[in-house]
Amino acid sequence: MAVLKTDADLEKFKGKLKGKIVLLDDPKPLVSETEPDLKRFTDAELAAESLAPDPSARSPFANPIPLMPGQPPRPANFQMDRAAREKFRNKLNQFLTDEGVLVTLVASYRATSGIVFGMAGGSQDPKDPVPPPSVALEVENYNRIARLIDKKIPVTLEFDIQNKFLDDTQDSFTVTGELPGTSKKDELVMLGAHLDSWTGGTGATDNGAGSAVVLEAMRILKALDLKMARTVRMALWTGEEEGLLGSRAYVKAHFADRESMALKPEHAKLSGYFNLDNGTGKIRGAYLQGNDMMRPIFQAWLEPFKDYGASTVTIRNTGGTDHQSFDAVGLPGFQFIQDPLDYSTETHHSNADVYDHLQAGDLMEASAIMASVVYDAATRDERLPRKPLPKPEPKKKEGEENRPAGAGN
């Protein structure tokens, strides 16, 4: 075991790790769960969420990098130290490679029972050092190995790892499709979800669920042959898990450059964008992203779905997904509130993110709501109201920290 957290740790183990399988974490105590893994929002919770946030505290709904069960609390300077942490990660990966480490082992980053929550082993930047093969284990298995090593009991581990870089192209591809409008066909209403997924499972709840809802909403609108003044365009984004890369690139190409806030002609033509990316739970309402002019509009749109429990409209922001790319350049971009179910406790970025966790009834309701909201936006007399344009956000110089993307849903 070699817990490598500082430069002093690297110096301590220099020359000692060649040809070894290295455990990089201390054992983690399992978290004793006091709440059910699967839950829906109560009326009281939704009522509280509909209120403006306390400026002295962050809402757990709006945390762009959510704390999950089993994760230790983050230090107060978590974001400020991000650049320093990334710098050390690169140094560590280079050290492990130079030392000739065969494989590194880490414990599931959430200390919950029987599920592996994996994290990235290295950087997405091809210029950064590539680490040795890395394996994330269930906490129970990792702790057992660590205890045996501590007691000087021999442990035999066998791995068959076949990693491959798919570098024939570094481009990724967003899927789009549209239903042409009639009298205002040069204006747009967009809906979307991200198509890429994390490692471990198959990405069913993150975000095959959202992608399926978007496709079904488009099918509903097409099957009903509804005539809409504005063109409706769907997008299934790529690269969301790496930092909203697909939607950011699309917004930059079509609407505006966040760094300069130079607007393209299409910026004035987009009425709004609607996103779904919080698992398989039913829609319970919408986040306004600070745009209170949208409150009566969303309330009217959701009125027919009160029986579904979809009636909460909140001024609060939520992060971590592709509506942020639109909001960042002053376009109306919205994410729906969804029941959490077991998204945060079991499936988010885990090997349990598979088809079996999808809730068909919730997804069918969500498809009907999204189709209705998009129809209302596409047939509304006026485009949706907008917040003031944000100031340009120039790219940071090397060594300075960029604003976190908040990706990961």
C-alpha positions in Angstrom: 0.0 0.0 0.0 1.3 3.4 -1.0 -1.0 6.3 -0.1 0.4 9.1 -2.3 -1.1 12.5 -1.4 1.9 14.9 -1.2 5.3 15.5 -2.8 6.8 14.0 0.4 4.9 10.8 -0.2 6.4 10.5 -3.7 9.9 11.0 -2.4 9.2 8.4 0.3 8.3 5.7 -2.2 10.7 6.6 -4.9 12.5 3.5 -6.3 10.2 1.1 -4.3 7.3 0.4 -6.6 8.7 -1.1 -9.8 6.6 -4.0 -11.1 4.1 -3.8 -8.2 0.4 -3.6 -7.9 -0.1 -0.5 -5.7 -3.0 0.4 -3.4 -3.4 4.2 -3.4 -6.1 4.6 -0.7 -6.4 4.0 3.0 -9.2 1.6 3.9 -12.6 3.3 4.0 -15.3 2.7 6.6 -18.6 1.7 5.1 -21.4 4.3 5.6 -24.4 3.1 7.7 -27.4 4.2 5.7 -30.3 5.6 7.7 -32.4 6.5 4.6 -33.8 4.3 1.9 -31.7 4.1 -1.3 -34.7 5.0 -3.4 -36.9 8.0 -2.6 -39.2 10.5 -4.1 -39.5 14.2 -3.1 -42.1 14.9 -0.4 -44.5 17.8 -0.7 -42.6 19.6 2.1 -39.3 19.2 0.3 -40.7 20.6 -2.9 -42.3 23.5 -1.1 -39.0 24.3 0.5 -37.3 24.1 -2.9 -39.7 26.5 -4.5 -38.5 29.3 -2.1 -35.6 31.6 -3.0 -32.3 30.1 -1.7 -30.7 31.4 1.5 -27.7 33.3 0.2 -25.6 32.1 3.2 -26.1 28.4 2.3 -26.0 26.3 -0.8 -29.0 24.2 -1.7 -28.3 20.5 -2.1 -30.4 20.7 -5.2 -28.2 23.3 -6.8 -24.8 21.9 -5.9 -23.0 21.7 -9.3 -20.7 18.9 -8.0 -23.0 17.0 -5.7 -21.8 15.2 -2.6 -23.0 11.6 -2.7 -23.6 9.2 0.2 -20.4 7.9 1.5 -18.3 10.8 0.3 -16.5 12.8 2.9 -17.3 16.6 3.2 -15.2 18.7 0.9 -12.9 21.3 2.4 -14.0 25.0 2.2 -11.3 25.7 -0.4 -12.2 22.8 -2.6 -12.8 24.8 -5.8 -9.9 27.2 -5.1 -7.5 24.3 -4.8 -8.7 22.6 -8.0 -5.7 23.8 -10.1 -3.3 22.6 -7.4 -5.0 19.2 -7.2 -4.9 18.7 -11.0 -1.2 19.7 -11.0 -0.4 17.1 -8.4 -2.5 14.5 -10.2 -0.4 14.9 -13.3 2.8 14.7 -11.2 1.5 11.5 -9.5 0.6 9.9 -12.9 4.1 10.7 -14.3 5.7 9.3 -11.1 3.7 6.1 -11.2 4.7 5.6 -14.9 8.4 6.4 -14.3 8.5 4.1 -11.3 7.2 1.2 -13.4 4.0 0.5 -11.5 2.0 -2.3 -13.1 -1.5 -1.5 -11.8 -3.0 0.9 -9.2 -6.0 0.0 -7.1 -8.4 2.5 -5.5 -11.5 2.1 -3.4 -14.9 3.1 -4.8 -15.0 6.8 -4.1 -18.4 6.4 -2.4 -18.2 4.1 0.6 -21.5 2.3 0.0 -22.1 -1.4 0.0 -21.5 -3.6 -3.0 -21.4 -0.9 -5.8 -18.3 0.5 -7.5 -18.4 4.2 -8.2 -15.4 5.0 -10.5 -13.6 8.2 -11.2 -11.3 9.3 -14.0 -7.8 7.9 -13.6 -6.1 10.7 -15.6 -6.6 13.9 -17.5 -8.7 14.5 -20.6 -5.9 16.6 -22.0 -3.7 14.5 -24.3 -0.7 16.6 -23.3 -0.9 15.4 -19.7 0.8 12.2 -18.4 -1.0 8.9 -18.9 -1.2 6.9 -15.7 -0.7 3.1 -15.5 -3.9 0.9 -15.6 -6.1 1.7 -12.7 -8.8 -0.4 -11.1 -11.6 0.7 -8.8 -12.9 -1.9 -6.4 -15.9 -2.3 -4.1 -15.0 -0.8 -0.7 -15.5 -4.2 1.0 -13.0 -6.0 -1.3 -10.5 -3.2 -1.2 -10.6 -3.1 2.6 -10.2 -6.8 2.8 -7.0 -6.7 0.6 -5.7 -3.8 2.7 -6.3 -5.7 6.0 -4.5 -8.8 4.7 -1.5 -6.8 3.6 -1.4 -5.1 7.0 -1.3 -8.5 8.7 1.5 -9.6 6.4 -0.7 -12.3 4.8 0.2 -12.9 1.1 -2.4 -11.7 -1.4 -2.6 -12.8 -5.0 -4.3 -10.5 -7.5 -4.8 -11.2 -11.2 -5.9 -8.7 -13.8 -6.6 -8.9 -17.6 -6.7 -5.3 -18.6 -6.9 -4.3 -22.3 -6.9 -0.5 -22.4 -7.0 1.3 -25.7 -6.9 4.9 -26.8 -9.3 5.6 -29.7 -7.3 8.4 -31.2 -8.2 8.0 -34.9 -10.3 11.1 -34.4 -10.5 13.4 -31.5 -13.9 14.8 -32.6 -17.1 13.7 -31.1 -20.5 13.9 -32.5 -23.8 15.4 -31.4 -27.0 14.0 -32.8 -29.6 16.5 -33.9 -33.0 16.3 -35.6 -35.8 18.8 -36.1 -39.5 19.3 -36.9 -39.7 22.4 -39.2 -41.9 25.2 -38.1 -44.5 27.1 -40.1 -44.9 30.9 -39.8 -41.8 31.4 -37.7 -39.6 28.5 -38.9 -36.4 30.6 -38.7 -37.0 30.7 -34.9 -36.0 27.7 -32.7 -37.1 25.8 -29.6 -34.6 23.2 -28.5 -34.7 20.2 -26.2 -31.9 17.8 -25.3 -30.1 15.4 -23.1 -26.6 13.9 -23.2 -25.8 10.7 -25.1 -22.4 9.9 -23.7 -22.0 8.0 -20.4 -19.6 7.2 -17.6 -17.6 4.0 -17.2 -18.9 1.0 -15.3 -22.5 0.5 -16.3 -24.3 1.2 -19.6 -25.4 4.8 -18.8 -29.0 3.9 -18.6 -30.0 6.5 -16.0 -27.1 8.9 -16.9 -28.3 9.6 -19.5 -30.0 7.1 -21.7 -33.1 8.0 -19.7 -33.0 11.6 -20.7 -32.1 10.7 -24.3 -35.1 8.3 -24.6 -37.4 11.0 -23.2 -36.2 13.5 -25.8 -36.7 11.1 -28.6 -40.2 10.1 -27.3 -41.2 13.8 -27.0 -40.2 14.3 -30.6 -42.1 11.2 -31.7 -45.2 12.4 -29.8 -45.1 15.8 -31.6 -44.5 14.1 -35.0 -47.2 11.5 -34.5 -49.8 14.0 -33.5 -48.9 16.1 -36.5 -49.0 19.3 -34.5 -48.4 22.4 -36.5 -45.9 24.6 -34.6 -44.9 28.1 -35.6 -41.3 27.7 -34.6 -38.9 24.9 -35.6 -38.3 22.3 -32.9 -34.8 20.9 -32.7 -33.6 18.1 -30.5 -29.9 17.5 -29.6 -28.4 14.5 -28.0 -25.1 15.8 -26.7 -21.7 14.2 -26.6 -18.9 15.0 -24.2 -21.1 16.1 -21.4 -19.2 13.9 -18.9 -15.9 15.6 -19.8 -17.2 19.2 -19.2 -20.3 19.9 -21.3 -18.0 19.8 -24.4 -20.7 18.9 -27.0 -23.2 21.6 -26.0 -20.5 24.2 -25.4 -19.1 23.6 -28.9 -22.6 23.7 -30.4 -23.5 27.0 -28.6 -20.3 28.6 -29.6 -20.8 27.5 -33.3 -24.4 28.6 -33.5 -25.2 31.2 -30.9 -22.3 33.0 -29.1 -18.8 32.7 -27.9 -18.8 32.7 -24.1 -15.2 34.2 -23.9 -16.0 37.3 -26.0 -19.9 37.3 -25.9 -19.8 38.0 -29.6 -23.3 37.0 -30.7 -24.2 35.2 -33.9 -27.5 35.9 -35.7 -29.0 32.7 -34.4 -28.7 34.0 -30.9 -31.7 36.2 -31.4 -33.7 33.3 -33.0 -33.6 30.8 -30.1 -36.6 31.0 -27.9 -35.5 28.5 -25.3 -33.7 25.2 -24.5 -35.1 22.4 -22.2 -32.9 19.7 -20.8 -33.4 16.4 -18.9 -30.5 14.8 -17.0 -31.2 13.8 -13.5 -31.8 10.1 -13.8 -35.0 8.1 -14.4 -37.3 9.9 -11.9 -40.5 11.6 -12.8 -40.5 15.4 -13.5 -41.7 17.4 -10.5 -41.2 20.9 -11.9 -38.5 23.2 -13.3 -35.6 25.4 -12.3 -35.8 29.0 -13.5 -32.1 29.6 -13.4 -32.7 33.0 -11.8 -35.1 34.1 -14.6 -38.2 35.0 -12.6 -40.0 36.3 -15.7 -40.4 32.6 -16.6 -42.4 31.8 -13.4 -45.9 32.5 -14.7 -45.1 30.9 -18.0 -43.9 27.6 -16.5 -46.7 27.6 -14.0 -49.2 27.8 -16.8 -47.4 25.1 -18.8 -47.3 22.7 -15.9 -50.9 23.3 -14.8 -52.2 20.3 -16.8 -49.7 18.0 -15.0 -50.5 18.7 -11.4 -51.9 15.2 -11.1 -48.5 13.9 -12.1 -46.9 15.9 -9.2 -45.2 18.3 -11.7 -46.0 21.7 -10.3 -42.9 23.1 -8.5 -41.3 26.1 -10.1 -38.2 27.5 -8.4 -36.0 30.6 -9.0 -33.0 28.4 -8.0 -30.2 27.3 -10.3 -29.1 23.8 -10.8 -25.8 22.8 -12.4 -24.0 19.9 -13.8 -25.6 19.5 -17.2 -26.1 21.0 -20.7 -28.6 23.8 -20.0 -25.7 25.7 -18.5 -24.0 26.1 -21.9 -27.1 28.1 -23.1 -27.5 30.0 -19.9 -23.9 31.0 -19.9 -24.5 33.1 -23.1 -27.8 34.6 -22.0 -30.1 32.2 -23.6 -33.1 30.7 -21.7 -31.9 27.3 -20.7 -33.8 25.1 -18.2 -33.4 21.8 -16.5 -36.4 19.9 -15.0 -36.7 18.9 -11.3 -36.8 15.1 -11.0 -37.5 12.7 -8.2 -34.1 11.4 -7.1 -35.1 7.7 -6.8 -31.8 5.8 -6.5 -29.8 8.1 -8.8 -27.5 9.6 -6.1 -27.4 6.5 -4.0 -26.8 3.7 -6.5 -26.6 4.5 -10.2 -24.8 7.8 -10.8 -21.4 7.0 -12.3 -21.5 3.4 -11.0 -21.5 -0.1 -12.3 -25.2 -0.3 -11.3 -26.2 2.3 -14.0 -28.0 -0.3 -16.1 -31.4 -0.8 -17.7 -32.9 -2.5 -14.7 -33.0 0.8 -12.8 -35.1 2.6 -15.3 -38.7 3.5 -14.3 -40.9 3.2 -17.4 -43.9 5.0 -16.0 -41.8 8.0 -14.9 -40.2 8.2 -18.3 -43.5 8.1 -20.1 -44.8 10.9 -17.9 -41.6 12.9 -18.5 -42.0 12.5 -22.3 -45.5 13.8 -22.2 -44.5 16.8 -20.1 -41.5 17.6 -22.3 -43.5 17.3 -25.5 -46.2 19.6 -24.0 -43.7 22.3 -22.8 -41.9 22.3 -26.1 -45.2 22.6 -28.0 -46.2 25.5 -25.8 -42.9 27.3 -26.3 -43.0 26.7 -30.1 -46.6 28.1 -30.5 -46.3 31.0 -28.0 -46.8 34.4 -29.6 -43.5 35.8 -28.2 -40.1 34.3 -27.6 -39.3 33.5 -24.0 -38.1 36.3 -21.8 -34.3 36.6 -21.2 -32.0 37.6 -18.4 -29.5 40.4 -19.2 -26.5 39.2 -21.2 -23.6 38.1 -19.1 -20.2 39.7 -19.3 -17.5 38.0 -21.4 -15.5 35.4 -19.6 -12.1 35.3 -21.2 -10.1 32.1 -21.1 -7.8 31.9 -18.1 -4.1 31.9 -18.6 -2.1 28.8 -18.0 -1.9 28.2 -14.3 -5.1 30.1 -13.5 -8.3 28.2 -12.7 -11.2 28.2 -15.1 -14.7 28.3 -13.7 -15.7 24.6 -13.1 -18.0 23.2 -15.8 -20.2 21.5 -13.2 -20.4 18.4 -15.4 -21.1 14.9 -14.2 -24.8 14.3 -14.4 
